[in-house]
Amino acid sequence: MGVLVYNWVFWAKMAAFLVVGLLSIKPTMRFLAWSRQARADAGWRVPEAELASVRSTLGAEAAVFLAIPVFAAAMARGYGF
């Protein structure tokens, strides 16, 4: 494992995991709030502005998530040392 400390590809992959985790906080909190509001009021609908915001955050999260296997493949090929 000592070799991984010096591998920038490994740290880029870990950073991508961290960014995905941080980006997922906002949509998760919104989904929970929307669920509570929908249970309280059957006619409640998600405001378009909030929905657009969550969609853009999920798009960014998906884009960063796609980098994770790229970094993993680079590590498997020996890049980063």
ABEGO torsion letter per residue (X at the ends): XAAAAABAAAAAAAAAAAAAAAAAAAAAAAAAAAAAAAAABAABBBBAAAAAAAAAAAAAAAAAAAAAAAAAAAAAAGBGX
